Amino acid sequence: MNKSKLRVVAAVIAAVLIMSQIAGCGGRGADDDSTGFEPPEFVFVPEFISLPAGIESISHLVLIGDKLFFSSQDMDEDTFEYTTRIFSMNIDGSGVAELENYALSRPADLPENAMGNEFLNNMFADGDGNLWVVESSSYYGFDLPEDFDEESDDMRERFNYYYEISNDTAVRKLDHTGAELLTVDITSISSGLEYFYISTISVDGDSNVYIAAERTIYVLDNSGRMQFKLEVENWVDQLFRMPDGSVAFSGYMEQGRALMKIDFASRDWGEAVDLPQNAYQIYPGGGSYTFLFSDNTNLFGFDESTGDSEKLLNWIDSDIGSENISNLTMLPDGRVLATSQSWDMVTGRSSVELIIFTKTPYANLPPRTVLTLAAVWLDWTLRNAIVEFNKTNEQYRIQVIDYSEFNTDDDWQAGLTRLTTELISGNVPDMLQLTSLPFNQYVARGLFEDLYRYIDADPAISRGDFVEAAFRATEINGGLYQIFPNFSIQTLVGHPSVLGPEMGWNMEEFMAVLRANPDADIPMGQGMTKGGVLQTLIMMGMGEYVDWAAGRVNFDNDGFAAILEFANTFPEEYSWDEDTYVSEFDLIASGQQIMMRHWVSDFRGTQMYRAIFGGQIVFKGYPSENRSGNSISAGSGIAMTTRCSDKDGAWAFMRTIISEDWQRTNMRWNFPTNKVVFDELLVEAMTPQTYTDEDGNEVEVSMGGWGMNGFSIEIYAVTQEEADEILALINSVSGDSGYDENLMTIITEGAEDYFSGRSSVQDAIRVIQSRASIYVAEQS
């Protein structure tokens, strides 16, 4: 991003903070139109249809006339073997019936010792309403010597006697009962190729077959005879039939992402279709739409004749988490059909629903109070929480305004600029997701509510219900201006005999450790640069250098000078070279590296770091003048604005993401902030997995292997000592990392003069102090 754009963003942010002070913090009436919410004329209302018990997955959904066909797998819990079946059903989910004449094709004359499986890879319909399936099978065996004892010999040794029996792919045409009508012999395609995998397949209006395998598209006529092939430089993402009956390729070509028709008559590429910028996921069209596409936030229909895209629905407005959507199809009557697959993290079982979206006038929906939540890239955790809240709450509804929609390839800050511009105009949302936003400046100007007031007033919860150290670490002057459902901790780890046994150090102590270990010429590992080291150390200690509330900065001190001098010992750029790359494990073993960056996000992961450093580690943290360099990273943080139109309604949503029930189901990565769920995960991590041996002894077994950079270990139950160390780390955290792009630009530009030798370290500090003082004062 160039300097002029940064200055524009800085000026806009400064203006919004001033305007928010002028506007005051009063609440808004329900009829105030400054919420940013403009009701659409229509929305697509979803109908969720549960499928019969036993159907836990839907794949390859195909619409033929008024019937849906799909494949499903079920597992025998005794043998752990999977069975693939094909079903038909009515569009409304009724009349589910198995295709009685279908079975996966199995190679003939397999020997008794054959091991392997058959797979259904794809399914589609041709222009005559027939089903086509792509199936593969892979079988192998072990030619073991007569004296090989499978009871006592190392089972890994038997792979020395592995041999391949068959590796086949078949394309078959079926009728509506599953009976085979035709088998397409593709032996001629795959012969001579070391690896052959069909990634996608389609048929045109004349039932000619198009097969994509890696970077080649093979085209066969409707009797299975090879006609021609087309090569692409990159992977084929998708083949699908267009409304005119042709088949189109979707993927990357020399000019970038492309949608190209294939001309069967000329045996070459046909016309190209210009893709909209945000067409990330493409689906076959219907009606007046050439194809549908999704950008994870909205679903659009694209009309090739006009080149226009029409927004059909917003996934969140339709109470859907788009990451779970698959098998999307437009029905002839304009409704949209899809399936949603979800996984219960507690029970470990999946469930699937059929969803039919019907276009409905917004005015016909039951009235609810609408609250706005603004974001720049809404994360998946909050997205799913909003969807769940909107589906179940009858009084309130959250309307998301994701400003990342306005970003462009030329200006990836366009969404943030637009958000701050709208805040200036008084278009203040009820809630803000804090990712990418200048959180500390907003707090300093009184834009956010202190959420402790709401926790303390809530009859069902109290401060003690949460991991208090996590919330305390993000406090500003004793107030809690964001809540978040999960967190991790950024730290530096190493052996206590090298770094010192206690957590925390300042730059002087940090440099003393480096001087005491002269062989550690790559102390923090490969890949570090001047700019990277500087940015990391400043982010970890931003609170020491900037006081947003007072409008002051403090860069003219010895600690900051030491950071600049240390950063200057690293290269300007780092070029990865396979010939010179050394794993971190080998660097640590040789003494060249004495510390590792570590994001502590669960109870078990530190076992690997302990093993790397010989059995012990200290969570030293990043050097800072107050010796508290273990920094929290709050996940999915949100704030309530002081101009929120209905603060009770906003809190009704916000409290859900810190509730016990919601976090128990949704928080299986990072540490949860709800204390009950946090404690449950700790007990789970400390509970060993065991089996009883033939002598009746209970033996602990590994929970799995973890590894990185050529080093791996088996993970076992967390010990009390390990748990105590992690709890002490969490309790030590006294702040969160801070990032302000405009301020970081001021620092890095000033540091470049020193790094290049154009100025002394003290001259660079004077420039940084002066420019940063002006910038922070403008926003305070």
KAHU-V261849 format. One record per backbone hydrogen bond with DSSP energy under -1.0 kcal/mol. CO is the residue of the C=O (numbers start at 0). NH is the residue of the N-H. E is the energy in kcal/mol with one decimal. If there is no record, write none. Layout:
((CO & NH & E) (CO & NH & E))
This chain:
((1 & 5 & -1.8) (2 & 6 & -2.4) (3 & 7 & -1.9) (4 & 8 & -2.4) (5 & 9 & -2.6) (6 & 10 & -2.6) (7 & 11 & -2.5) (8 & 12 & -2.6) (9 & 13 & -2.4) (10 & 14 & -2.4) (11 & 15 & -2.3) (12 & 16 & -1.8) (13 & 17 & -1.8) (14 & 18 & -2.9) (15 & 19 & -2.4) (16 & 20 & -1.2) (17 & 21 & -2.1) (18 & 22 & -3.0) (28 & 31 & -1.6) (40 & 361 & -2.3) (42 & 359 & -3.4) (44 & 357 & -2.4) (46 & 355 & -1.9) (48 & 353 & -2.8) (51 & 54 & -1.7) (58 & 70 & -2.6) (61 & 68 & -2.8) (63 & 66 & -2.0) (66 & 63 & -2.8) (67 & 88 & -2.1) (68 & 61 & -2.8) (69 & 86 & -3.1) (70 & 58 & -2.3) (71 & 84 & -2.5) (73 & 82 & -2.5) (75 & 79 & -3.2) (80 & 75 & -2.7) (82 & 73 & -1.8) (84 & 71 & -2.4) (85 & 98 & -3.1) (86 & 69 & -2.2) (87 & 96 & -2.5) (88 & 67 & -3.1) (89 & 92 & -2.1) (93 & 89 & -3.1) (96 & 87 & -2.8) (97 & 99 & -1.1) (98 & 101 & -1.8) (110 & 113 & -1.7) (114 & 139 & -3.0) (116 & 137 & -2.2) (118 & 135 & -2.2) (121 & 133 & -2.3) (123 & 131 & -3.0) (125 & 128 & -1.7) (129 & 125 & -1.8) (130 & 173 & -3.5) (131 & 123 & -2.1) (132 & 171 & -2.5) (133 & 120 & -2.7) (133 & 121 & -1.3) (134 & 169 & -3.2) (135 & 118 & -3.2) (136 & 167 & -1.8) (137 & 116 & -1.5) (138 & 164 & -2.3) (138 & 165 & -1.8) (139 & 114 & -2.9) (140 & 162 & -2.3) (141 & 143 & -1.6) (144 & 147 & -1.8) (148 & 152 & -2.8) (153 & 156 & -1.8) (155 & 158 & -1.1) (156 & 159 & -2.0) (157 & 160 & -2.0) (158 & 161 & -1.1) (160 & 142 & -2.8) (162 & 140 & -2.5) (165 & 138 & -2.8) (167 & 136 & -2.5) (169 & 134 & -3.0) (170 & 183 & -3.5) (171 & 132 & -2.7) (172 & 180 & -3.8) (172 & 181 & -1.5) (173 & 130 & -1.7) (174 & 177 & -1.6) (176 & 100 & -2.4) (178 & 174 & -2.2) (181 & 172 & -3.1) (185 & 189 & -1.9) (186 & 190 & -2.2) (189 & 192 & -1.9) (199 & 211 & -2.6) (201 & 209 & -3.2) (203 & 206 & -2.0) (207 & 203 & -1.8) (208 & 219 & -3.2) (209 & 201 & -2.1) (210 & 217 & -3.7) (211 & 198 & -2.2) (211 & 199 & -1.1) (212 & 215 & -1.7) (213 & 235 & -1.4) (214 & 231 & -2.6) (215 & 212 & -2.5) (216 & 229 & -2.4) (217 & 210 & -3.2) (218 & 226 & -2.9) (218 & 227 & -1.4) (219 & 208 & -1.9) (220 & 223 & -2.2) (224 & 220 & -2.5) (227 & 218 & -2.8) (229 & 216 & -3.0) (237 & 249 & -2.5) (239 & 247 & -2.7) (241 & 244 & -2.2) (244 & 204 & -2.4) (245 & 241 & -3.4) (246 & 261 & -2.4) (247 & 239 & -1.7) (248 & 259 & -2.3) (249 & 236 & -1.3) (249 & 237 & -1.9) (250 & 257 & -3.3) (252 & 255 & -2.1) (255 & 252 & -3.0) (257 & 250 & -2.0) (258 & 272 & -3.0) (259 & 248 & -3.5) (260 & 269 & -3.7) (262 & 267 & -1.5) (267 & 262 & -2.7) (270 & 260 & -2.4) (275 & 278 & -1.6) (277 & 279 & -1.9) (280 & 293 & -2.1) (282 & 291 & -2.4) (285 & 288 & -2.1) (289 & 284 & -1.1) (290 & 301 & -2.8) (291 & 282 & -3.1) (292 & 299 & -3.2) (293 & 280 & -1.7) (296 & 314 & -2.1) (297 & 294 & -1.6) (298 & 311 & -3.0) (298 & 312 & -1.6) (299 & 292 & -2.0) (300 & 309 & -2.8) (301 & 289 & -2.9) (301 & 290 & -1.1) (302 & 306 & -2.5) (307 & 302 & -2.5) (309 & 300 & -2.5) (312 & 298 & -3.0) (313 & 317 & -1.7) (314 & 319 & -2.4) (315 & 318 & -2.2) (320 & 323 & -2.0) (321 & 324 & -1.3) (323 & 340 & -1.8) (325 & 338 & -2.6) (328 & 336 & -3.5) (330 & 333 & -2.1) (334 & 330 & -2.9) (335 & 356 & -3.4) (336 & 328 & -3.2) (337 & 354 & -3.1) (338 & 325 & -2.1) (339 & 352 & -1.9) (341 & 350 & -2.3) (343 & 347 & -2.4) (348 & 343 & -2.7) (350 & 341 & -2.7) (352 & 339 & -2.1) (353 & 48 & -3.3) (354 & 337 & -2.3) (355 & 46 & -1.7) (356 & 335 & -1.9) (357 & 44 & -2.6) (359 & 42 & -2.6) (360 & 363 & -1.6) (361 & 364 & -1.7) (368 & 396 & -2.3) (370 & 398 & -3.5) (371 & 430 & -1.8) (372 & 400 & -2.4) (373 & 432 & -2.8) (374 & 402 & -3.2) (378 & 382 & -2.4) (379 & 383 & -2.4) (380 & 384 & -1.8) (381 & 385 & -2.8) (382 & 386 & -2.2) (383 & 387 & -2.3) (384 & 388 & -2.3) (385 & 389 & -2.9) (386 & 390 & -1.7) (387 & 391 & -1.1) (388 & 392 & -2.8) (394 & 368 & -2.5) (396 & 370 & -3.0) (398 & 372 & -2.6) (400 & 374 & -2.2) (401 & 404 & -1.5) (402 & 405 & -1.7) (403 & 406 & -1.5) (410 & 407 & -2.0) (410 & 413 & -1.4) (412 & 416 & -2.5) (413 & 417 & -2.3) (414 & 418 & -2.4) (415 & 419 & -2.5) (416 & 420 & -2.1) (417 & 421 & -2.4) (418 & 422 & -2.1) (419 & 423 & -1.7) (420 & 424 & -1.5) (421 & 426 & -2.5) (422 & 425 & -1.4) (425 & 427 & -1.9) (429 & 640 & -2.1) (430 & 373 & -2.4) (431 & 638 & -2.3) (433 & 436 & -2.2) (436 & 438 & -2.2) (437 & 441 & -2.0) (438 & 442 & -2.4) (439 & 443 & -2.4) (440 & 444 & -1.5) (441 & 446 & -2.4) (442 & 445 & -1.9) (446 & 641 & -2.4) (449 & 452 & -1.1) (450 & 454 & -2.2) (451 & 455 & -2.9) (452 & 456 & -1.3) (461 & 464 & -1.9) (462 & 465 & -1.6) (464 & 674 & -2.6) (465 & 467 & -1.5) (466 & 469 & -1.1) (466 & 470 & -1.5) (467 & 471 & -3.0) (468 & 472 & -1.7) (471 & 474 & -1.2) (475 & 478 & -1.8) (478 & 475 & -2.3) (479 & 450 & -3.9) (482 & 637 & -2.1) (484 & 672 & -1.7) (485 & 634 & -2.9) (486 & 670 & -2.6) (487 & 632 & -3.0) (488 & 599 & -2.9) (489 & 630 & -2.0) (490 & 597 & -2.7) (491 & 619 & -1.3) (491 & 620 & -1.7) (492 & 595 & -2.4) (493 & 617 & -2.2) (494 & 497 & -1.6) (494 & 498 & -2.6) (495 & 499 & -1.6) (504 & 623 & -2.2) (505 & 509 & -2.6) (506 & 510 & -2.7) (507 & 511 & -1.8) (508 & 512 & -1.7) (509 & 513 & -1.6) (510 & 514 & -2.4) (511 & 515 & -1.7) (516 & 519 & -2.0) (518 & 520 & -2.1) (521 & 524 & -1.5) (522 & 593 & -1.3) (522 & 594 & -1.4) (528 & 532 & -2.7) (529 & 533 & -2.3) (530 & 534 & -2.6) (531 & 535 & -2.2) (532 & 536 & -2.5) (533 & 537 & -2.2) (534 & 538 & -2.6) (535 & 539 & -2.2) (538 & 737 & -1.9) (540 & 543 & -1.8) (541 & 544 & -1.2) (541 & 545 & -1.8) (544 & 553 & -2.6) (546 & 550 & -1.5) (546 & 551 & -1.8) (551 & 546 & -2.9) (554 & 556 & -1.9) (556 & 560 & -1.9) (557 & 561 & -2.2) (558 & 562 & -1.6) (559 & 563 & -2.2) (560 & 564 & -2.3) (561 & 565 & -2.4) (562 & 566 & -2.8) (563 & 567 & -1.7) (565 & 568 & -1.7) (566 & 569 & -1.7) (570 & 529 & -2.1) (576 & 580 & -1.7) (582 & 586 & -2.3) (583 & 587 & -2.6) (584 & 588 & -2.3) (585 & 589 & -1.8) (586 & 591 & -1.5) (586 & 592 & -1.5) (591 & 521 & -2.0) (595 & 492 & -2.6) (597 & 490 & -2.1) (599 & 488 & -2.0) (603 & 606 & -2.1) (604 & 607 & -1.1) (605 & 609 & -2.4) (606 & 610 & -2.0) (607 & 611 & -2.1) (608 & 612 & -1.9) (609 & 614 & -4.3) (610 & 613 & -1.4) (617 & 493 & -1.0) (617 & 619 & -1.8) (619 & 503 & -1.7) (623 & 626 & -1.8) (628 & 621 & -2.0) (630 & 489 & -3.3) (631 & 736 & -1.3) (632 & 487 & -1.6) (636 & 433 & -2.2) (637 & 482 & -2.0) (638 & 431 & -2.2) (639 & 448 & -2.9) (640 & 643 & -1.7) (645 & 649 & -2.3) (646 & 650 & -2.4) (647 & 651 & -1.9) (648 & 652 & -1.4) (649 & 653 & -2.7) (650 & 654 & -2.7) (652 & 655 & -1.5) (655 & 658 & -1.3) (658 & 662 & -2.1) (659 & 663 & -2.2) (660 & 664 & -1.3) (661 & 665 & -2.1) (662 & 666 & -2.6) (665 & 667 & -1.1) (670 & 486 & -1.9) (672 & 466 & -2.6) (673 & 677 & -2.8) (674 & 678 & -2.8) (675 & 679 & -2.1) (676 & 680 & -2.3) (677 & 681 & -1.8) (678 & 682 & -2.5) (679 & 683 & -2.4) (680 & 684 & -2.3) (681 & 685 & -1.7) (684 & 717 & -2.6) (688 & 700 & -3.4) (690 & 698 & -3.5) (692 & 695 & -2.1) (696 & 692 & -2.9) (698 & 690 & -2.0) (703 & 714 & -3.2) (705 & 712 & -2.6) (707 & 710 & -1.9) (710 & 707 & -2.7) (712 & 705 & -2.3) (714 & 702 & -3.7) (718 & 722 & -2.5) (719 & 723 & -2.7) (720 & 724 & -1.9) (721 & 725 & -2.0) (722 & 726 & -2.6) (723 & 727 & -2.3) (724 & 728 & -2.0) (725 & 729 & -2.5) (726 & 730 & -2.3) (727 & 731 & -1.1) (734 & 631 & -1.9) (739 & 743 & -2.9) (740 & 744 & -2.0) (741 & 745 & -1.7) (742 & 746 & -2.1) (743 & 747 & -2.9) (744 & 748 & -2.6) (745 & 749 & -1.9) (746 & 750 & -2.5) (747 & 751 & -1.9) (750 & 754 & -3.1) (751 & 755 & -2.4) (752 & 757 & -1.7) (752 & 758 & -1.4) (753 & 756 & -1.2) (759 & 763 & -2.2) (760 & 764 & -2.2) (761 & 765 & -2.1) (762 & 766 & -1.9) (763 & 767 & -2.6) (764 & 768 & -3.1) (765 & 769 & -2.2) (766 & 770 & -2.7) (767 & 771 & -2.7) (768 & 772 & -2.0) (769 & 773 & -1.8) (770 & 774 & -2.2) (771 & 775 & -2.8) (772 & 776 & -2.3) (773 & 777 & -2.0) (776 & 779 & -1.2))
